[in-house]
Amino acid sequence: MKKVLIIEDDTALRENTAELLELSDYEVITAPNGRAGIELAKKNKPDVVVCDIMMPEVDGYGVLEALSLDTSTNQIPFIFLSARTDHKEVRKGMDLGADDYLTKPFEEEELLKAIETRLAKAGVFKTLLNNIPQSSSDEDQLRNLNELKNFFDDNGEELSFKKGEVIYQEGSRSFRIYLITRGVVKTYQIDKSGKELITSLFKEDEFLGFTSILDNVAYEESAEALEDVKLVGVSKSVLKDILDNNNNLSMELLQLLSHNVAHVKSQLLQMAYSSVRKKTAQTILQFASVYNKDAQEDISITRNDLASVAGIATESLIRTLSGFKKDGLIEIEGRSIKIINLSGLEKVE
């Protein structure tokens, strides 16, 4: 019999939900506040936690963070219940590592389906991890990053974001690693003056959200969808277990991350020492590459984003784009930029 922990300060709702789950053949433990819920979760190791957000002593976010930081409880599926339907609140819960979010009042079938889905996914993860070979021989290990990406596709949490939506924010805790299955994402930081600096661009089939595999440290940058985006996310603790038992895969991933760091360093050097014309040309080419656009195809991107990646003022960028247009390197229509002379753009100094 699967064990469910309900953490809810509303007595009537807590008791009614417990009765519903007991009638559905679940063993139920209840807690009237967050602090008691944390203690019961660590003591009883439930199969799933259903938790309210607004509670005395410790709120739902605090409960989730406490359980996520404890290795004995960080694999337990976590479902938020809340009367708050604001999109930012939902995203905050998911960024912290929640597996699902139900709004009050909820239908009985909604709750039961959510619990069944989370338990099923947890069971798949457990089976896959138990079947990961422990031998250190190369032939017994996962072979490459493609197999890791297949693991994400088959078992990751699917998430969708509209153009302009924030995927995660600087300062929020990182509990997942993402694989982009569609679309383009920018990561950025905001300086003290409020100016945005784009740190990287990520496209389909690339990983997103790496901070530390070992700890749930805070993100040092924010991520936003530049177009409609689909992601699959896997818990960092699950990924750590996989990498601990797959040396070849760990080395491939390290090589990939080292390449990303080298690219960022190259971008910083360009921002520091290149001319405004070269910065602008290289940024256009970078966006074309990320969007998989060939010469003669339109690239739709805001001037602010172009300026942010290039590390120049928007006014300087606009003047430079006008110059490129006069030189026959590009065409401009609204936000769209079309590369007319690719080799010429590559040679700009």
N, C-alpha and C positions, 0 to 999 in steps of 0.2 A: 504494500500500500504506500503510495507516494505521500510525502509529508509537505504541507503548505504552511508557511508562517504568514499570518495576517497582522500587519501593524497599522492600527487605525484608532484614533482617539474618540471617534463617534461610537458610543456604546451600541446603539441600535444597529448601525450599519455593520459594525464589527461582528456582532452576534448573528445577524441575518446572513452575512456572507459566509461565516463559519458553518452555519446550518446548511446552506446551499452546497458547500463543498463536501461536507460530511455525507449528505445525501447522494453525492456523486462519487462516493467511495474514496475520498481523500482523508488522510489523518491531518487534523488541523490544530495548530498552535496559534494563540492570539497574544498580542501585546497592545497595551493602551497608549503607548508613546514610543518615541524613537529610541530613547536610551534603553528601555526594557527590551525593545525589539532587537537591538544590537546584541545584547547579552543572550537572548534566547536563540538567535541565529548562530552564534558561536558555540553555544552549548549543545544545541539539538541538530545542527547541520541539516536544515530542511532542503527539500528538492527544489523548491521555488519560494520566492518571497513576494508577497503582494503588499505594497506599502503606500500609505497616504503621504502627501507632501507637507501640508500645513499641520504641524503637530507641536505640542509643548515639549520643552527640554531639548530635544534634538529633532530637527525637521527631516523630511524624507531625503533631501539631498545629503544631509549629514550622515544618515544611515547608509546610503549607497556608498558614499566615500569611505566610511569606516569598514564596511564589508569588502570593498574592492581592494583596500590596502592590506587585508589579512589573507594570507595564502590559503588558510583553511576554509574561507568563505567566498573568495573572489571568483569562483566558477559557478556559484549559485545563480540561476536565472532570476532577474529582478524586474518586477512589473510595478509601475507607478499607477496610483489611483489619485485623481484630483478633479476638483470642480473647476479648476482654471483651464481654460481652453486656448489661452494666448499662445500663438505660434512660438514666441521666444521661450516660454516656459517649457513647451514640449521639447524644443531643440536643446535647452539647457539640460533636461533630464537625459536625453539621448547622448549628448556630449559627455556627460558624466559616466556613461556606461550602462544606462538602463536598457533592458531588452524590449520593453513595450511600454505603452502609455495609454491608459483608459481614462476617459472623462466621466465624471458623475453627472447625472445618474446613468448607469450602464445596464444593459440587458444581461440577464443571466447567461445567455448563450455567448455573449461577447467575452465575459470573464472566463468561462469554461474553455472556450476555443483558444483564448490567449494562453492560458495555463497549459493546455494540451500541446500547443505549438512550441512553447518554450521548453517543455519537458522533452518533446521529440527531438528538438535541435540539440539540447544538452546531451541526450542519449547518443546522437550521431557523433558529436565531438568526442565523447568519452570512448566510443568504440574505435574511432579513427586513431585517437592518441594511444589507446591500448595496443593497436595493431602496428604502430610505428616500430620498425626493427631497432633493437638495442645494439646490434652488432656494429662494430666500427668499420667493417669492410665496405668498400665503395659500392659494391653491387647490392648491398642490403639497405642502402640509404636512398632517400629521395634524390633524384638525379639532378634536377636543375630548377631554375626559377619558373619555367613553364609549368612544372608540376605543382609548384606552390601557388601559382595563379589559378590553376585548375581547382585547387583546394579552396581558394577564396570563392571562386565562381559557384562551386557545388555546396559550400557550407556557410558562406558569409551572410551577414545580415544585409538585405537589399535596402538601399536608401535612394531617394530621388530628391533633387533640388532644382528649382526653377532658376533661370538666369537672374543673377543679382542676389540670390539667397546666400547667407553665410553658412558654411558647413561646420566650422568650429571657430572659436574666438581666442585671441591671444589671452593667456592667463587662465583659461579653463583647463581642467585636468584631462590628460590624454589616456584613454583606456583602450582605444582601438587603433588598428592600422587599416587603411582603406586601399582598395584597388579600384581604379577608375575604369568602368566598363563602357561609358559613353560620355563625350563632352570634354570641356577644357576647364581647368581650375587655376586660379591664381592664388598665391600666398603673399601676404603683405604685412608690413608693420606700419604703425603710425608714430611719427616722431613727436617731440614735445610741442612743436608748433601746430600739430594737427595735420601735417602733410603725410600723404600715403606713399610708401615705397614698396613696390612689388619686388619680392625676393626671388620668386620662381614661378614658372608656368608648367603645369602638368597636363598631360593629354591621356587619351584612352590607352589602357594597358600599362599604365604606370602606377606605382605605389604612392600613397599620400599619407601624411600624418606621422612620420617617424620622429620621435623625440628620443626616448630611451626605452629599450626593450625590457630592462630590468625593473624600472620604476614608473609609476603613473605620475610623472612630472607634468608641470604645466606647459601648454603650448607657448612657444616664443613668438609665434606669428599667427595671423588669422588666415582662413581659407574661404574663398568665395567662388561661386560658379560664374564663369564668363558666358556660358550658354547653358541650356538645360543639361543636367548632369545626372548620371546614375553611378552609384558606388556599391561595392560590397565590402562590409567591414568585418574584421575578425579580432577578437579579444587579444590584447598583447600577451596575456598570460598563456593563451593557447599557442600563439606563434612562438613564444619563448620555449615551450615544451617541444615543439617541432624542431626548432633550431638546435636545442640541446642535444638532440639525438641524430642530427644530420650535419656532419661536418662539411661536406661538399657544398650543401645548400647554404650554410652559414658563410662560407668563403665567397660564393657567388653574390650573395646579398651584400656582403661587406664591400666587394668590388664595385657593385652598383652604387652604393651610397658614397664611396670614395670618388667615383666619377661625378656624382651630383655635386659634391663639395668642390671638386676641381672646376666644374662649370660655374658655380657661384663665384669662386675666386676670380675666374676669367671675366665674369660680368662686372665685378667690383673694379678690376683694373681698367676695364673699358670705360666705366663711369668716371674714374678718377683722371685718366690721362688722354682719352680720345677726344677728337674734336666733336663739336655739336653735330656736324654733318655725318661723321662716321657713326656716332652713337645712334642717331636717328635711323640711318641705313641698316645697321646691324639689328636694331630693334624690330624694324619692319620684317627683315628676313627671319628673325627669331619667331615672331608671331606667325609668319607664313609656314614655318616648319611645324610649329605646334598644332596649327589648324590643318596641317597636311594639304596646304594649298600650293598649287603649281603657279608658275608665271602665267599671267593673263587671267587669273581668278581673283575675285573680290575678297578682301579681308575686311570684315566688319568689326571694328574695335574703336573704343572711345579714345579721344585725344589725351584725356587724363591718364588712361592706362598706358598708352604709348610713352607719354612723358615720364610716368612713374618708373617704367622699366628702364628707360634710357637714362634716367637720373638728371633730367633737365627741366627747365620751366616750360609750362604748357605753351606760353607765348613764343618761346624760342623754337619749340617743336613745330608750331603752326607755320612760322616763317620759313623753317627749313623744308617742310613739306611743300610749301608753295614754290620754293626754289627747285626741288626735285621735279615738280610738275613742269616747270618751265624748261628744265633740262631734258624732259622726255623720259625720265626714269619711272614715273608713276602717273596714274590718273586718280583723281579724287572726285567722289560723288557722295555728298553727305558724310556719313561715318565710314563709308567704304573706300578702301584703297586698293588699286589694282597695279600690280607690278608690270611695267611695260618693258623695261630693260633690266633683266636679272643680272647679267654680267656687269653692267654698268653700276648697279646698286652695290654689288659685291666689291667693286674697286674704289668706292668712295673713301676718301681719306679726310 
